[in-house]
Amino acid sequence: MSPKKPVGPITLAVANQKGGVAKTTSVASIGAALAELGHRVLLVDLDPQACLTFSLGIDPEDLETSVHHVLTQGVDPAEVIIATEDGVDVLPATIELARAEADLLTRTGREHVIKGALEGLADDLGDEAYDWVLLDCPPSLGVLTVAALTAADGVLVPLQCETLSHRGVGQLLDTVHDVRRFTNRGLEVWGVLPTLYDGRTNHARTVLETISETYDLEVVEPPIPKTIKFAEAPAAGRSILATSRTSKGAQAYREVAENLVARASRPKAKKARKR
């Protein structure tokens, strides 16, 4: 039986300033898994490298408008959103987004540009509004990531289970703390998503336990296994749920999606947990 849809749209920022942690793969795969459950899903590519856009079968070089125009010029997101074969819609990125940080730096209220665009879109769509909006954050803690966290209900941190991969988690949590103080008091850390996980090693499990204890974070299960199938999916312009439906990786993301839906139905904490 499919999990129930959340009441009202849920905006989830997927963030880690360290690259190579399967962040974009996670956004595409969780989005496709939520769509399989019957949810309306919008993915927002906030990375100037446009890896999410490309992995969904869209060539950024063919686009005349992108999320850059939405954030810096006030273009209506509905005019830019593209439907994909994976059953999700995407607000695509192009290399122009690299200029957005500089364009927004001098703008008053820059932290709220993504929030404002998404709220306007939800109002316009009415009953047809998205159930989920997943924000694929850039690998930095700059203006775009802060704006994404300001727009989000929760943040999910994909993390490779290696000794050095969690060194940036503390910095990210410091940024979350600042966002809570100044621009989004209701932001919650939904937890760490273990990626590129090699279950054959005790080391990976030890790293995971260390992170959970050190930062007092939940671990979103199950861990996503390391598999070549993930590398094959973007070249096909589809997520792993389409290119390798029965693989362990695809099944893991389906379970993660179901667990996120359950997490969304939890009552909000009255007071954000201290770091």
ChimeraX attribute file (.defattr): number of C-alpha atoms within 10 A of each C-alpha:
attribute: neighborCount
match mode: 1-to-1
recipient: residues
	/A:1	4
	/A:2	10
	/A:3	16
	/A:4	14
	/A:5	19
	/A:6	16
	/A:7	9
	/A:8	12
	/A:9	19
	/A:10	19
	/A:11	24
	/A:12	27
	/A:13	27
	/A:14	26
	/A:15	27
	/A:16	28
	/A:17	19
	/A:18	20
	/A:19	15
	/A:20	15
	/A:21	22
	/A:22	19
	/A:23	27
	/A:24	25
	/A:25	22
	/A:26	23
	/A:27	25
	/A:28	26
	/A:29	27
	/A:30	26
	/A:31	30
	/A:32	31
	/A:33	29
	/A:34	26
	/A:35	20
	/A:36	17
	/A:37	18
	/A:38	15
	/A:39	21
	/A:40	21
	/A:41	24
	/A:42	24
	/A:43	26
	/A:44	24
	/A:45	28
	/A:46	28
	/A:47	25
	/A:48	22
	/A:49	18
	/A:50	23
	/A:51	21
	/A:52	29
	/A:53	27
	/A:54	21
	/A:55	19
	/A:56	24
	/A:57	17
	/A:58	20
	/A:59	16
	/A:60	21
	/A:61	11
	/A:62	8
	/A:63	12
	/A:64	9
	/A:65	19
	/A:66	23
	/A:67	29
	/A:68	25
	/A:69	18
	/A:70	19
	/A:71	23
	/A:72	17
	/A:73	10
	/A:74	13
	/A:75	16
	/A:76	17
	/A:77	19
	/A:78	14
	/A:79	11
	/A:80	18
	/A:81	18
	/A:82	17
	/A:83	12
	/A:84	16
	/A:85	13
	/A:86	21
	/A:87	18
	/A:88	23
	/A:89	22
	/A:90	25
	/A:91	24
	/A:92	28
	/A:93	30
	/A:94	25
	/A:95	15
	/A:96	16
	/A:97	23
	/A:98	17
	/A:99	12
	/A:100	19
	/A:101	16
	/A:102	11
	/A:103	15
	/A:104	17
	/A:105	14
	/A:106	9
	/A:107	11
	/A:108	9
	/A:109	12
	/A:110	19
	/A:111	24
	/A:112	19
	/A:113	21
	/A:114	25
	/A:115	19
	/A:116	16
	/A:117	19
	/A:118	18
	/A:119	13
	/A:120	14
	/A:121	16
	/A:122	17
	/A:123	11
	/A:124	13
	/A:125	12
	/A:126	9
	/A:127	9
	/A:128	10
	/A:129	17
	/A:130	21
	/A:131	20
	/A:132	23
	/A:133	23
	/A:134	24
	/A:135	28
	/A:136	27
	/A:137	27
	/A:138	26
	/A:139	20
	/A:140	16
	/A:141	16
	/A:142	14
	/A:143	17
	/A:144	27
	/A:145	29
	/A:146	23
	/A:147	22
	/A:148	28
	/A:149	31
	/A:150	25
	/A:151	25
	/A:152	23
	/A:153	22
	/A:154	19
	/A:155	23
	/A:156	22
	/A:157	25
	/A:158	29
	/A:159	28
	/A:160	28
	/A:161	24
	/A:162	18
	/A:163	14
	/A:164	9
	/A:165	15
	/A:166	19
	/A:167	11
	/A:168	14
	/A:169	19
	/A:170	13
	/A:171	14
	/A:172	19
	/A:173	16
	/A:174	13
	/A:175	17
	/A:176	22
	/A:177	19
	/A:178	14
	/A:179	19
	/A:180	17
	/A:181	12
	/A:182	10
	/A:183	17
	/A:184	21
	/A:185	16
	/A:186	18
	/A:187	24
	/A:188	22
	/A:189	19
	/A:190	21
	/A:191	19
	/A:192	23
	/A:193	25
	/A:194	25
	/A:195	24
	/A:196	21
	/A:197	20
	/A:198	18
	/A:199	13
	/A:200	8
	/A:201	9
	/A:202	9
	/A:203	14
	/A:204	19
	/A:205	17
	/A:206	14
	/A:207	19
	/A:208	23
	/A:209	14
	/A:210	14
	/A:211	20
	/A:212	15
	/A:213	11
	/A:214	11
	/A:215	14
	/A:216	13
	/A:217	17
	/A:218	14
	/A:219	19
	/A:220	21
	/A:221	17
	/A:222	17
	/A:223	26
	/A:224	27
	/A:225	18
	/A:226	16
	/A:227	14
	/A:228	9
	/A:229	16
	/A:230	23
	/A:231	11
	/A:232	15
	/A:233	20
	/A:234	21
	/A:235	13
	/A:236	15
	/A:237	21
	/A:238	23
	/A:239	30
	/A:240	28
	/A:241	24
	/A:242	17
	/A:243	17
	/A:244	17
	/A:245	12
	/A:246	11
	/A:247	14
	/A:248	15
	/A:249	23
	/A:250	25
	/A:251	18
	/A:252	18
	/A:253	27
	/A:254	22
	/A:255	18
	/A:256	23
	/A:257	24
	/A:258	18
	/A:259	15
	/A:260	19
	/A:261	21
	/A:262	14
	/A:263	14
	/A:264	21
	/A:265	13
	/A:266	9
	/A:267	7
	/A:268	13
	/A:269	10
	/A:270	7
	/A:271	9
	/A:272	14
	/A:273	11
	/A:274	7
	/A:275	12
